[in-house]
Structure formats: C-alpha cells, structure tokens
Amino acid sequence: MSRPHYVHSRRAEPEIGPEWISIGVIVGAVGVKGAVRLKVFTDDLEALLSQGAVTIFPDQQSRGEPCDVKLMHKIKVGYACQISGVSGRDHAEGLKGVKLYVSRDNLPEIEEEGSYYYEDMEGLIARELDGTPFGVVQAIYNFGAGDLVEVLLDDVQNRPASGTVIYPFRDAIIPEVNIDKGYLVIDRMACGEDQEDDD
C-alpha cells in the first residue's frame, strides 16, 4: 500500500487526532451537480472506499461527518467524485481544501519493512548526520513537485529569520527515518545550510 501524503491547505482545520488518516483533499468542483475534484494521497483509494464511509471535517467546529464517496472518472490529480450530501457547484466549491479521512483502525497494517504512513512522522526528532538533534518534524507537505518535510528548529539552533525549515523528502537529504525510535536523519549540508550560522 502506498503511503498517504499531506498536502498544504490555507483552509483552517479542526484538531484531528492521530486516529485519523487523510486519504485526499477536495481541490475544486466538477460540473454543476455537486461533484468535486479530489486530489488523492494513496494509490489504493478504491480499496479504502470499499471499507465503507469516509469522514470529513468541513469546519473547525465539526466533530466529523461520515459520507459516501462515488468515483466518477480519473483526473490529473486523482478523481472526479460525488460525495453524499453535496449538491450544487457552489456547495462543492465551498468545500475546497477539506480533507477526507478514514479511521486508522480501518487501514491495513504495513508489512513492507521501512514503510510507514506519513502521519507517523509528525513529532519525530530531526537529527544531523552525526546524531545531534536540531528540531522536530511539524508536517509533511506536497505542492505537486514532491514531498517536503517541515522541521521546527530547536531554540538553540533557531535562525533569526525563521523558526522552521523545509527539506525535500529525498534519500539524499533524508537518508534514515526510524519511526520506532522516534527520529529521522537530515543531511543539512546537502541542502546548502551553513550550520555554523546556528551557533
């Protein structure tokens, strides 16, 4: 099973607990009857949908609304689909940025060694190649050109210009991710960072 990705959205979101895994995000409307364009974070969307309803959190006060998703046809970023309860283009456009979630309990265990859900990376300690910790993983983003890891720098390492740094999620930059031990390794020099400036 491929690993669902995070995608950045400017939409304010409610606090979502670790029991939820995001499988896609609504990025627009299709036609006039309420169908949506769904950017998909997994190659196994059809298999996930066969498990039953998904859940959306349309606003910050929402506690979650179960809904059925009917796939219509493929589009560049995923699928055009119909979501139960969504009628009309304006309604569909109003959901732009809303993510679809499934319960972690409904997902299969990942058996392939070295694989994991990206949500499990949040909170990992970011270490340099020599093992020195320098921050904490805040989120994983995907703007369409590859996955990015956002790290909140420790106060002692914090640069005056920003409290976070974003790194490309590539093997040459992030050679090790250890979920069980709670850390990942980042080659900061490979990103052009002058670590002496942090001292």
Secondary structure as a PSIPRED ss2 file (coil, helix, strand):
# PSIPRED VFORMAT (PSIPRED V4.0)

   1 M C   1.000  0.000  0.000
   2 S C   1.000  0.000  0.000
   3 R C   1.000  0.000  0.000
   4 P C   1.000  0.000  0.000
   5 H C   1.000  0.000  0.000
   6 Y C   1.000  0.000  0.000
   7 V C   1.000  0.000  0.000
   8 H C   1.000  0.000  0.000
   9 S C   1.000  0.000  0.000
  10 R C   1.000  0.000  0.000
  11 R C   1.000  0.000  0.000
  12 A C   1.000  0.000  0.000
  13 E C   1.000  0.000  0.000
  14 P C   1.000  0.000  0.000
  15 E C   1.000  0.000  0.000
  16 I C   1.000  0.000  0.000
  17 G C   1.000  0.000  0.000
  18 P C   1.000  0.000  0.000
  19 E C   1.000  0.000  0.000
  20 W E   0.000  0.000  1.000
  21 I E   0.000  0.000  1.000
  22 S E   0.000  0.000  1.000
  23 I E   0.000  0.000  1.000
  24 G E   0.000  0.000  1.000
  25 V E   0.000  0.000  1.000
  26 I E   0.000  0.000  1.000
  27 V E   0.000  0.000  1.000
  28 G E   0.000  0.000  1.000
  29 A E   0.000  0.000  1.000
  30 V E   0.000  0.000  1.000
  31 G C   1.000  0.000  0.000
  32 V C   1.000  0.000  0.000
  33 K C   1.000  0.000  0.000
  34 G C   1.000  0.000  0.000
  35 A E   0.000  0.000  1.000
  36 V E   0.000  0.000  1.000
  37 R E   0.000  0.000  1.000
  38 L E   0.000  0.000  1.000
  39 K E   0.000  0.000  1.000
  40 V E   0.000  0.000  1.000
  41 F C   1.000  0.000  0.000
  42 T C   1.000  0.000  0.000
  43 D C   1.000  0.000  0.000
  44 D C   1.000  0.000  0.000
  45 L H   0.000  1.000  0.000
  46 E H   0.000  1.000  0.000
  47 A H   0.000  1.000  0.000
  48 L H   0.000  1.000  0.000
  49 L H   0.000  1.000  0.000
  50 S C   1.000  0.000  0.000
  51 Q C   1.000  0.000  0.000
  52 G C   1.000  0.000  0.000
  53 A C   1.000  0.000  0.000
  54 V E   0.000  0.000  1.000
  55 T E   0.000  0.000  1.000
  56 I E   0.000  0.000  1.000
  57 F C   1.000  0.000  0.000
  58 P C   1.000  0.000  0.000
  59 D C   1.000  0.000  0.000
  60 Q C   1.000  0.000  0.000
  61 Q C   1.000  0.000  0.000
  62 S C   1.000  0.000  0.000
  63 R C   1.000  0.000  0.000
  64 G C   1.000  0.000  0.000
  65 E E   0.000  0.000  1.000
  66 P E   0.000  0.000  1.000
  67 C E   0.000  0.000  1.000
  68 D C   1.000  0.000  0.000
  69 V E   0.000  0.000  1.000
  70 K E   0.000  0.000  1.000
  71 L E   0.000  0.000  1.000
  72 M E   0.000  0.000  1.000
  73 H E   0.000  0.000  1.000
  74 K E   0.000  0.000  1.000
  75 I E   0.000  0.000  1.000
  76 K C   1.000  0.000  0.000
  77 V C   1.000  0.000  0.000
  78 G E   0.000  0.000  1.000
  79 Y E   0.000  0.000  1.000
  80 A E   0.000  0.000  1.000
  81 C E   0.000  0.000  1.000
  82 Q E   0.000  0.000  1.000
  83 I E   0.000  0.000  1.000
  84 S C   1.000  0.000  0.000
  85 G C   1.000  0.000  0.000
  86 V C   1.000  0.000  0.000
  87 S C   1.000  0.000  0.000
  88 G C   1.000  0.000  0.000
  89 R H   0.000  1.000  0.000
  90 D H   0.000  1.000  0.000
  91 H H   0.000  1.000  0.000
  92 A H   0.000  1.000  0.000
  93 E H   0.000  1.000  0.000
  94 G H   0.000  1.000  0.000
  95 L C   1.000  0.000  0.000
  96 K C   1.000  0.000  0.000
  97 G C   1.000  0.000  0.000
  98 V C   1.000  0.000  0.000
  99 K E   0.000  0.000  1.000
 100 L E   0.000  0.000  1.000
 101 Y E   0.000  0.000  1.000
 102 V E   0.000  0.000  1.000
 103 S E   0.000  0.000  1.000
 104 R H   0.000  1.000  0.000
 105 D H   0.000  1.000  0.000
 106 N H   0.000  1.000  0.000
 107 L C   1.000  0.000  0.000
 108 P C   1.000  0.000  0.000
 109 E C   1.000  0.000  0.000
 110 I C   1.000  0.000  0.000
 111 E C   1.000  0.000  0.000
 112 E C   1.000  0.000  0.000
 113 E C   1.000  0.000  0.000
 114 G C   1.000  0.000  0.000
 115 S C   1.000  0.000  0.000
 116 Y C   1.000  0.000  0.000
 117 Y C   1.000  0.000  0.000
 118 Y H   0.000  1.000  0.000
 119 E H   0.000  1.000  0.000
 120 D H   0.000  1.000  0.000
 121 M H   0.000  1.000  0.000
 122 E C   1.000  0.000  0.000
 123 G C   1.000  0.000  0.000
 124 L C   1.000  0.000  0.000
 125 I E   0.000  0.000  1.000
 126 A E   0.000  0.000  1.000
 127 R E   0.000  0.000  1.000
 128 E C   1.000  0.000  0.000
 129 L C   1.000  0.000  0.000
 130 D C   1.000  0.000  0.000
 131 G C   1.000  0.000  0.000
 132 T C   1.000  0.000  0.000
 133 P E   0.000  0.000  1.000
 134 F E   0.000  0.000  1.000
 135 G E   0.000  0.000  1.000
 136 V E   0.000  0.000  1.000
 137 V E   0.000  0.000  1.000
 138 Q E   0.000  0.000  1.000
 139 A E   0.000  0.000  1.000
 140 I E   0.000  0.000  1.000
 141 Y E   0.000  0.000  1.000
 142 N E   0.000  0.000  1.000
 143 F C   1.000  0.000  0.000
 144 G C   1.000  0.000  0.000
 145 A C   1.000  0.000  0.000
 146 G C   1.000  0.000  0.000
 147 D E   0.000  0.000  1.000
 148 L E   0.000  0.000  1.000
 149 V E   0.000  0.000  1.000
 150 E E   0.000  0.000  1.000
 151 V E   0.000  0.000  1.000
 152 L E   0.000  0.000  1.000
 153 L E   0.000  0.000  1.000
 154 D C   1.000  0.000  0.000
 155 D H   0.000  1.000  0.000
 156 V H   0.000  1.000  0.000
 157 Q H   0.000  1.000  0.000
 158 N C   1.000  0.000  0.000
 159 R E   0.000  0.000  1.000
 160 P C   1.000  0.000  0.000
 161 A C   1.000  0.000  0.000
 162 S E   0.000  0.000  1.000
 163 G C   1.000  0.000  0.000
 164 T E   0.000  0.000  1.000
 165 V E   0.000  0.000  1.000
 166 I E   0.000  0.000  1.000
 167 Y E   0.000  0.000  1.000
 168 P E   0.000  0.000  1.000
 169 F C   1.000  0.000  0.000
 170 R C   1.000  0.000  0.000
 171 D C   1.000  0.000  0.000
 172 A C   1.000  0.000  0.000
 173 I C   1.000  0.000  0.000
 174 I C   1.000  0.000  0.000
 175 P C   1.000  0.000  0.000
 176 E E   0.000  0.000  1.000
 177 V E   0.000  0.000  1.000
 178 N E   0.000  0.000  1.000
 179 I C   1.000  0.000  0.000
 180 D C   1.000  0.000  0.000
 181 K C   1.000  0.000  0.000
 182 G C   1.000  0.000  0.000
 183 Y E   0.000  0.000  1.000
 184 L E   0.000  0.000  1.000
 185 V E   0.000  0.000  1.000
 186 I C   1.000  0.000  0.000
 187 D C   1.000  0.000  0.000
 188 R H   0.000  1.000  0.000
 189 M H   0.000  1.000  0.000
 190 A H   0.000  1.000  0.000
 191 C H   0.000  1.000  0.000
 192 G C   1.000  0.000  0.000
 193 E C   1.000  0.000  0.000
 194 D C   1.000  0.000  0.000
 195 Q H   0.000  1.000  0.000
 196 E H   0.000  1.000  0.000
 197 D H   0.000  1.000  0.000
 198 D H   0.000  1.000  0.000
 199 D C   1.000  0.000  0.000
